[in-house]
Amino acid sequence: MRIGIDSNLILPGLQEGNEISLDGPRVTLRMVLEELEARSSGRVKYINPSTGAVNPMDFVIEINGFPNPGSREDLEISLNEGDIVTIKVSPLGGG
């Protein structure tokens, strides 16, 4: 299954294009983020190992333009062929 990847940063390990292919009867957001972690050779951790969730202070995740909080439960959402996962670095501050 092909999943599009969009980001406001250059994702290590994704230099060859803006999509990844994963096999299996069910592909989840967790599987996509774990694949991107593996492709970065451990340089980027999207999922905090101690919580099993995305730290919203680090990354904002969207699926097809809709926010995904990145909680343990939200990472188990099933994806479909052609879905687009957007990964943005959270702003450090504002004003």
Secondary structure as GFF3:
##gff-version 3
##sequence-region A 1 95
A	DSSP	beta_strand	2	7	.	.	.	ID=ss1
A	DSSP	beta_strand	19	21	.	.	.	ID=ss2
A	DSSP	beta_strand	27	28	.	.	.	ID=ss3
A	DSSP	alpha_helix	29	39	.	.	.	ID=ss4
A	DSSP	beta_strand	59	63	.	.	.	ID=ss5
A	DSSP	beta_strand	66	68	.	.	.	ID=ss6
A	DSSP	three_ten_helix	74	76	.	.	.	ID=ss7
A	DSSP	beta_strand	78	79	.	.	.	ID=ss8
A	DSSP	beta_strand	84	89	.	.	.	ID=ss9
###
